[in-house]
Amino acid sequence: MQIFEYHPPKLPWLDIRYIDRDVIVINKPSGLLSNPGRAEVTHDCALTRLQQLYPETILVHRLDCDTSGIMVFARSKKAESHLKTQFQERHNDKLYIAEVDGWLEQDQGSINLPLAPNRDNPPLQKVDSEGKKAITHYSVLQRREDAQGKSTLVSLQPETGRTHQLRVHMLALGHVILGDDFYGDERVRRARPRLCLHAASLLFSHPWSNKEMHFVSMAGF
């Protein structure tokens, strides 16, 4: 079992990119939970920080604690329902940027591998033929080489939203995400100071106007 130590970043406390009567969009830093867990220490998270300023804030979707990037929150039950339906029915568009170990041979491709919880080592996930359908499309952005070795900057576009989907799919491809404390070996964990996975782009329809909203945040790696 993985031991979870939680030390959420204090700066920036909140990076709000957009706000109106229906939605709030933030750029979540790596190391901050999206929503609280059972332990008291986890109550400091993106949701509770927003609720200190806007008590009506409602969680719509999640990013892993160590994943940074764009998140949208609702400010009413009606907005929540509208946004959650978009996520459930895949009417939105999400794009992630990751830096992975080694050089990918193909410039682009798709990973179609079902995922399920790893019962022997929660909260990890694993490829399992009896698991839920999971599909990820990838495209190479840059092949790199430095003192730490070879790596690839890659864009990842998930069709599905399974727990740890991008992390496990890249592991299955043989190119674990650098800085991954869950799925990487010691060399991979030490290669970068954080998990190199960033929610760089989110497109959705505004719950009141139905106008297309598109937010972008550059990856810091």
C-alpha positions in Angstrom: 0.0 0.0 0.0 1.2 3.5 -0.9 1.8 5.8 2.0 0.2 9.2 1.3 2.0 12.3 2.6 0.2 15.5 1.9 2.0 18.9 1.9 -0.2 21.1 -0.4 1.6 24.2 -1.9 0.8 27.5 -0.4 1.8 29.6 -3.4 -0.2 30.2 -5.5 -3.0 29.8 -3.0 -5.5 30.1 -5.9 -4.9 30.8 -9.6 -8.3 31.8 -10.8 -8.4 32.1 -14.6 -12.1 33.0 -15.1 -15.2 33.6 -13.0 -18.8 34.5 -13.7 -22.1 33.8 -12.1 -22.1 30.1 -13.2 -18.5 28.8 -13.4 -15.0 29.3 -11.9 -12.0 28.1 -13.9 -8.6 27.7 -12.1 -5.1 26.5 -12.9 -4.5 23.9 -10.2 -0.9 23.5 -9.0 0.7 20.1 -8.7 0.5 18.7 -5.1 -3.0 20.1 -4.3 -6.0 17.8 -4.0 -9.0 18.6 -6.1 -11.4 17.8 -3.2 -11.0 16.6 0.4 -10.6 13.1 1.6 -11.4 11.6 4.9 -8.3 12.6 6.7 -8.4 16.1 8.3 -5.1 17.1 6.6 -6.7 16.7 3.1 -9.4 19.3 3.8 -7.0 21.9 2.4 -7.8 21.4 -1.3 -8.8 23.3 -4.5 -12.5 23.0 -3.6 -12.3 24.2 0.0 -10.0 27.0 -1.0 -12.6 28.2 -3.5 -15.4 27.8 -1.0 -13.7 30.1 1.4 -14.3 32.9 -1.1 -17.3 31.5 -2.9 -19.2 29.1 -0.5 -21.6 27.9 -3.3 -18.7 26.4 -5.3 -19.4 22.8 -6.4 -16.9 20.2 -7.7 -17.5 19.1 -11.3 -14.5 16.9 -12.1 -11.1 16.0 -10.6 -7.4 16.0 -11.4 -5.0 13.8 -9.5 -3.3 15.5 -6.6 0.1 15.6 -8.5 -1.4 16.6 -11.8 -1.5 20.4 -12.5 -3.7 22.3 -14.9 -7.1 23.6 -15.9 -10.2 22.8 -13.8 -13.8 24.1 -14.0 -16.1 24.4 -11.0 -19.9 25.2 -10.9 -21.5 27.9 -8.8 -25.1 26.5 -8.9 -26.8 23.1 -9.0 -28.0 23.9 -12.5 -24.5 24.7 -13.7 -23.2 21.6 -12.0 -25.7 19.3 -13.8 -25.0 20.9 -17.2 -21.2 20.6 -16.8 -21.3 17.1 -15.4 -23.4 15.9 -18.3 -20.8 17.3 -20.7 -18.1 15.3 -18.9 -20.1 12.1 -18.7 -21.1 12.2 -22.4 -17.7 13.4 -23.6 -19.0 16.6 -25.1 -16.0 18.5 -23.8 -12.4 18.3 -25.0 -9.4 17.7 -22.7 -5.8 17.8 -23.7 -2.8 16.9 -21.4 0.9 17.4 -21.7 3.3 14.9 -20.2 7.0 14.3 -20.2 7.7 10.5 -20.2 10.8 8.4 -19.8 12.6 7.4 -23.0 11.9 8.2 -26.7 8.6 7.0 -28.2 9.2 5.3 -31.5 5.9 6.3 -33.1 5.0 10.0 -33.5 1.4 9.3 -32.7 -0.9 6.4 -31.7 -3.7 5.2 -29.5 -3.8 3.0 -26.4 -6.9 0.9 -25.9 -6.4 -1.0 -22.7 -9.1 -1.6 -20.0 -8.3 -0.5 -16.5 -9.2 -1.7 -13.0 -8.2 -1.1 -9.4 -5.1 -2.9 -8.2 -6.6 -4.6 -5.2 -3.2 -5.6 -3.9 -1.9 -2.1 -3.9 -4.5 0.6 -3.6 -5.0 3.3 -4.8 -3.0 2.1 -7.8 -4.7 0.9 -11.0 -3.7 -1.7 -13.5 -4.4 -3.0 -17.0 -7.1 -5.7 -16.6 -9.1 -7.5 -19.4 -12.0 -7.5 -17.0 -11.7 -3.7 -16.3 -13.4 -0.7 -17.7 -12.8 0.5 -21.2 -10.1 3.1 -21.4 -8.8 4.9 -24.6 -6.0 7.4 -24.9 -4.6 9.1 -28.0 -1.1 10.4 -28.0 1.2 12.6 -30.2 4.9 13.3 -29.8 5.7 17.0 -29.4 9.5 16.8 -28.7 12.1 14.2 -28.1 14.6 15.4 -25.5 18.0 14.3 -24.0 19.7 15.7 -20.9 21.9 14.5 -18.0 19.0 12.5 -16.7 18.7 10.6 -20.0 16.2 10.5 -22.9 12.6 11.7 -22.5 9.6 12.6 -24.7 7.2 15.5 -24.4 3.8 14.2 -25.5 0.3 15.4 -25.8 -2.4 13.0 -24.4 -6.1 13.1 -25.3 -8.2 10.7 -23.3 -11.5 9.5 -24.7 -12.4 8.1 -21.3 -11.8 9.3 -17.8 -10.6 6.4 -15.7 -8.6 6.8 -12.5 -4.9 7.2 -13.3 -5.7 6.4 -16.9 -2.9 8.5 -18.5 -0.3 7.3 -16.0 -1.1 3.6 -16.4 -1.5 3.8 -20.2 2.0 5.4 -20.6 3.4 2.8 -18.2 1.9 0.0 -20.3 3.4 1.6 -23.4 6.8 1.4 -21.6 7.2 5.1 -21.1 6.2 6.0 -17.5 5.6 9.7 -16.8 8.7 11.3 -15.2 8.3 12.1 -11.5 5.6 9.5 -11.0 5.8 8.4 -7.3 3.1 5.7 -7.9 4.2 4.0 -11.1 7.9 4.9 -11.6 11.0 3.3 -10.2 13.5 5.3 -8.1 15.3 6.7 -11.2 12.0 7.9 -12.7 10.8 9.4 -9.5 14.1 11.3 -9.0 14.3 12.5 -12.6 11.9 15.4 -12.0 10.8 17.3 -8.8 7.1 16.7 -9.6 4.8 14.5 -11.7 5.2 15.8 -15.3 1.5 15.7 -16.2 -0.4 18.9 -16.9 -4.0 19.5 -18.0 -3.1 22.0 -20.6 -6.4 22.6 -22.4 -10.1 22.3 -21.5 -13.0 23.1 -23.8 -16.6 23.1 -22.7 -20.0 24.8 -23.3 -21.0 27.5 -20.9 -24.0 26.1 -18.8 -26.1 29.3 -19.3 -25.2 30.7 -22.8 -24.0 27.4 -24.4 -21.1 29.5 -25.7 -17.9 27.4 -26.3 -15.4 28.2 -23.6 -11.7 27.3 -24.2 -9.0 27.6 -21.5 -5.3 26.9 -22.0 -2.4 26.7 -19.5 1.2 26.1 -20.5 3.0 23.2 -18.9 6.0 24.1 -16.7 8.3 21.3 -17.8 
